[in-house]
């Protein structure tokens, strides 16, 4: 019996028993599946549905109790809406559950529940109507008692339905367990029987085939897997399948031997390629930072000859063009003075000249015995092989290389030489180009110096000729014409000189006028800032006090008027700051400071500033930051944040529904390059601010970046604004080295893209900038200081026992020094409201008189610009007295000039606050100084 028949018979018996066992198991598992499906998909879902109905019912019951309570009238509508929604859900659940029931009793129980719930719903509807009509509490109480009785019946009916379904589910589960135990018993018996039959069959099969397989195994064990060049063979004694295996093995052994030989050949080729690539890379690295052809030739031949195994070599570079073209030796390897090759040759001269003319390499192996070229310390040796190879660049031979070796050059070395020479031509051309540029530069410098010398010489000759013309006036008539021509030229020269002098004076005058105009503009902006901020200070303080609901005696409508006044004042302050920023940008010398900032904190900052705006307008606010965005970024953080805040403020202002999103990612430098130069930046960031607002038409997208411009008049009337925000954003972006573009469709929203570079070294022109208008720089400084002072507002004062002191200002005396009665009135009322005693002075003289009277003053609020004696002089005189050395003096000014803070502190101020004052800010500063 053949091996195949043995296998068919043995495995046929095994498969027969397995098929019988599998059929029974499939039948049993099918029964189990039906039972479990009945439990899970039918009974369990019904129980779950009944539980959901009960939860909805309980929630409706709680909500109706909550709605009936008079204390919750404000939230009553929400509760009634929830009851209505739950009622719809319960009815849909009952309808769905009714369609799935297949037992009569279950349908009866569900019908009973539906009847009870319908009665309960009628009572519930009456209660809701009474609540909405605000009927008497006695009527509502009667309905509530009726509702509680019906509620008990509804819950009882639902519990009966649920208990019935759970009982049916338990009965089905017991049947499933019994089926499972029967299946286990039969499976154990069938498995034992199958094992016995399979074991007997396998023993018979193994004993009949093991002998032949052992002989095959013995041969396989004798194979040396480390050396597959010779593989032993198996002697074939049978014609069955095992004999086929032996013959296949012998064929495989023959194939392995052939494959092993091919693998050796392939490994050798790979090694050769690696050898070539390594040395080509080594020579390519050597090319770097070489700016002279002779240095290149010397390093190349010195590096190439050992790699090629050459004992001597030379490199020739082309010089001249046309008939004058020749190849000159620039360097040699192991040469013996003048004997190391020819100094130069022309095309066609000798073998090397012929190779240069043809542009082909030549390898010479049959060298005469008397050809002595290689020199050693002991004598001369004739080489065995010579190679002459051209260096080609753009189909022209630019150099020749000749090498000689004591051994014949191998095929690998020849291939390596071809690869190296392919890159050498490009390198020679680049180096020669750099040398030519340097030569032309030196020639240009020399010619410039020569022209300058010639110009000086001509000027000297002109002066000499003028002197000679004066001396030769008495000479012959034929020289008179020459003198007249020279005098004419002199007059023309003088006229041109006078014209140039006049033009120079005009330019100097215009420069002075421009400088004076800039000064007047700066002074005007500073004075306007003072004149606007002074009344604005009183408006903001008094309106803030009036709008406080805890302290104000006004009614709600009047408090709302005060809040509107305060909000309008804040808008006016923002407009003043925007105009000052724009003024600073226009003069082109905005002062920016490049420093590192943490980009990982940017999303949290934006959420903190704008989440409340998005919540108020009921729109989505999304921020997405890519992982490849660097955490450390170098820019002016204040300007950077101001740009983003302006863009987001616009996005929220013009978006009524939908979303506002911010995408922060690393920018593609090629994409940025089409808008702005990208040199000098370590990397670029792209920030996209997208909204689903009103959008911008194509023809208006350039106009919106102009100062005081918006999309159209309707937009300005509906949304307000001055049209300065985007103008300031783009100017700030340019100062930071970036750019802003817009992509928008009217009615579909807008996307503003902000490109900004990381500049660790900053811009030279920015770093050298000086604030052109001092009031603008001070306004920027004020914005920075306000953020610091804002952090101080949350200071908590503790008394000696570590307990909070409710009012640190109580019984404190503050002297207010200001020449503006409006400010005195506002500060006096605001500070008195905090429990402080207030003394006032209109100038520095009155302030000193009050201090001399010995009043127990705890702090001084000092205005700077006052008639008579200003704030600086007053603070200086106060500090000259030792008894007032530690008296807190807080400087106040509306003319926020650059350097005022330092000047005030130097004059003796303890702290500095610019007008218009924020009451919380002023109280925070006073709290710090009065409690220290």
Secondary structure as the mmCIF struct_conf table of DSSP 4:
data_model
#
loop_
_struct_conf.conf_type_id
_struct_conf.id
_struct_conf.beg_label_comp_id
_struct_conf.beg_label_asym_id
_struct_conf.beg_label_seq_id
_struct_conf.end_label_comp_id
_struct_conf.end_label_asym_id
_struct_conf.end_label_seq_id
HELX_RH_AL_P HELX_RH_AL_P1 UNK A 3 UNK A 37
HELX_RH_PI_P HELX_RH_PI_P1 UNK A 38 UNK A 44
HELX_RH_AL_P HELX_RH_AL_P2 UNK A 45 UNK A 68
HELX_RH_3T_P HELX_RH_3T_P1 UNK A 70 UNK A 75
HELX_RH_AL_P HELX_RH_AL_P3 UNK A 76 UNK A 100
BEND BEND1 UNK A 103 UNK A 103
HELX_RH_AL_P HELX_RH_AL_P4 UNK A 104 UNK A 133
TURN_TY1_P TURN_TY1_P1 UNK A 134 UNK A 134
HELX_RH_AL_P HELX_RH_AL_P5 UNK A 137 UNK A 221
TURN_TY1_P TURN_TY1_P2 UNK A 222 UNK A 222
TURN_TY1_P TURN_TY1_P3 UNK A 225 UNK A 226
TURN_TY1_P TURN_TY1_P4 UNK A 228 UNK A 229
BEND BEND2 UNK A 230 UNK A 230
BEND BEND3 UNK A 239 UNK A 240
HELX_RH_AL_P HELX_RH_AL_P6 UNK A 241 UNK A 286
TURN_TY1_P TURN_TY1_P5 UNK A 287 UNK A 289
HELX_RH_AL_P HELX_RH_AL_P7 UNK A 293 UNK A 308
TURN_TY1_P TURN_TY1_P6 UNK A 309 UNK A 309
BEND BEND4 UNK A 311 UNK A 311
STRN STRN1 UNK A 312 UNK A 319
BEND BEND5 UNK A 320 UNK A 321
HELX_RH_3T_P HELX_RH_3T_P2 UNK A 322 UNK A 324
STRN STRN2 UNK A 326 UNK A 333
BEND BEND6 UNK A 334 UNK A 334
HELX_RH_3T_P HELX_RH_3T_P3 UNK A 337 UNK A 339
BEND BEND7 UNK A 340 UNK A 341
BEND BEND8 UNK A 343 UNK A 343
STRN STRN3 UNK A 344 UNK A 345
TURN_TY1_P TURN_TY1_P7 UNK A 347 UNK A 348
BEND BEND9 UNK A 349 UNK A 349
HELX_RH_AL_P HELX_RH_AL_P8 UNK A 350 UNK A 358
TURN_TY1_P TURN_TY1_P8 UNK A 359 UNK A 359
STRN STRN4 UNK A 362 UNK A 364
TURN_TY1_P TURN_TY1_P9 UNK A 369 UNK A 370
STRN STRN5 UNK A 374 UNK A 375
BEND BEND10 UNK A 377 UNK A 378
STRN STRN6 UNK A 380 UNK A 381
BEND BEND11 UNK A 384 UNK A 384
STRN STRN7 UNK A 385 UNK A 393
TURN_TY1_P TURN_TY1_P10 UNK A 394 UNK A 395
STRN STRN8 UNK A 396 UNK A 405
BEND BEND12 UNK A 406 UNK A 407
HELX_LH_PP_P HELX_LH_PP_P1 UNK A 408 UNK A 410
HELX_RH_AL_P HELX_RH_AL_P9 UNK A 411 UNK A 471
TURN_TY1_P TURN_TY1_P11 UNK A 472 UNK A 474
BEND BEND13 UNK A 475 UNK A 475
HELX_RH_3T_P HELX_RH_3T_P4 UNK A 477 UNK A 479
HELX_RH_AL_P HELX_RH_AL_P10 UNK A 480 UNK A 546
TURN_TY1_P TURN_TY1_P12 UNK A 547 UNK A 547
TURN_TY1_P TURN_TY1_P13 UNK A 549 UNK A 551
BEND BEND14 UNK A 554 UNK A 554
HELX_RH_AL_P HELX_RH_AL_P11 UNK A 556 UNK A 586
TURN_TY1_P TURN_TY1_P14 UNK A 587 UNK A 588
STRN STRN9 UNK A 595 UNK A 598
HELX_RH_3T_P HELX_RH_3T_P5 UNK A 599 UNK A 601
HELX_RH_AL_P HELX_RH_AL_P12 UNK A 602 UNK A 617
TURN_TY1_P TURN_TY1_P15 UNK A 618 UNK A 618
STRN STRN10 UNK A 620 UNK A 625
TURN_TY1_P TURN_TY1_P16 UNK A 627 UNK A 628
BEND BEND15 UNK A 629 UNK A 629
BEND BEND16 UNK A 631 UNK A 631
STRN STRN11 UNK A 632 UNK A 635
HELX_RH_AL_P HELX_RH_AL_P13 UNK A 637 UNK A 653
TURN_TY1_P TURN_TY1_P17 UNK A 654 UNK A 654
BEND BEND17 UNK A 656 UNK A 658
STRN STRN12 UNK A 659 UNK A 666
HELX_LH_PP_P HELX_LH_PP_P2 UNK A 667 UNK A 668
HELX_RH_AL_P HELX_RH_AL_P14 UNK A 669 UNK A 673
TURN_TY1_P TURN_TY1_P18 UNK A 674 UNK A 675
BEND BEND18 UNK A 676 UNK A 676
TURN_TY1_P TURN_TY1_P19 UNK A 679 UNK A 680
BEND BEND19 UNK A 682 UNK A 682
STRN STRN13 UNK A 683 UNK A 691
BEND BEND20 UNK A 693 UNK A 694
HELX_RH_3T_P HELX_RH_3T_P6 UNK A 698 UNK A 700
TURN_TY1_P TURN_TY1_P20 UNK A 701 UNK A 702
HELX_RH_3T_P HELX_RH_3T_P7 UNK A 703 UNK A 705
BEND BEND21 UNK A 706 UNK A 706
TURN_TY1_P TURN_TY1_P21 UNK A 707 UNK A 708
BEND BEND22 UNK A 711 UNK A 711
HELX_RH_AL_P HELX_RH_AL_P15 UNK A 713 UNK A 719
BEND BEND23 UNK A 723 UNK A 723
HELX_RH_AL_P HELX_RH_AL_P16 UNK A 725 UNK A 735
TURN_TY1_P TURN_TY1_P22 UNK A 736 UNK A 737
STRN STRN14 UNK A 739 UNK A 745
TURN_TY1_P TURN_TY1_P23 UNK A 746 UNK A 748
STRN STRN15 UNK A 749 UNK A 758
BEND BEND24 UNK A 760 UNK A 761
HELX_RH_AL_P HELX_RH_AL_P17 UNK A 764 UNK A 767
TURN_TY1_P TURN_TY1_P24 UNK A 768 UNK A 768
BEND BEND25 UNK A 772 UNK A 773
HELX_RH_AL_P HELX_RH_AL_P18 UNK A 774 UNK A 791
HELX_RH_3T_P HELX_RH_3T_P8 UNK A 792 UNK A 794
STRN STRN16 UNK A 798 UNK A 798
TURN_TY1_P TURN_TY1_P25 UNK A 800 UNK A 801
BEND BEND26 UNK A 802 UNK A 802
HELX_LH_PP_P HELX_LH_PP_P3 UNK A 803 UNK A 803
STRN STRN17 UNK A 804 UNK A 804
HELX_LH_PP_P HELX_LH_PP_P4 UNK A 805 UNK A 805
BEND BEND27 UNK A 806 UNK A 806
TURN_TY1_P TURN_TY1_P26 UNK A 808 UNK A 811
STRN STRN18 UNK A 813 UNK A 817
BEND BEND28 UNK A 819 UNK A 819
HELX_RH_AL_P HELX_RH_AL_P19 UNK A 821 UNK A 833
TURN_TY1_P TURN_TY1_P27 UNK A 834 UNK A 835
STRN STRN19 UNK A 837 UNK A 841
BEND BEND29 UNK A 842 UNK A 843
HELX_RH_AL_P HELX_RH_AL_P20 UNK A 844 UNK A 852
TURN_TY1_P TURN_TY1_P28 UNK A 853 UNK A 854
STRN STRN20 UNK A 859 UNK A 863
BEND BEND30 UNK A 864 UNK A 865
BEND BEND31 UNK A 867 UNK A 869
HELX_RH_AL_P HELX_RH_AL_P21 UNK A 871 UNK A 879
TURN_TY1_P TURN_TY1_P29 UNK A 880 UNK A 880
BEND BEND32 UNK A 881 UNK A 881
HELX_RH_3T_P HELX_RH_3T_P9 UNK A 882 UNK A 884
TURN_TY1_P TURN_TY1_P30 UNK A 885 UNK A 886
STRN STRN21 UNK A 888 UNK A 893
BEND BEND33 UNK A 894 UNK A 895
TURN_TY1_P TURN_TY1_P31 UNK A 898 UNK A 899
HELX_RH_AL_P HELX_RH_AL_P22 UNK A 900 UNK A 907
TURN_TY1_P TURN_TY1_P32 UNK A 908 UNK A 908
BEND BEND34 UNK A 910 UNK A 910
STRN STRN22 UNK A 911 UNK A 914
BEND BEND35 UNK A 915 UNK A 916
HELX_LH_PP_P HELX_LH_PP_P5 UNK A 917 UNK A 918
HELX_RH_AL_P HELX_RH_AL_P23 UNK A 919 UNK A 931
#
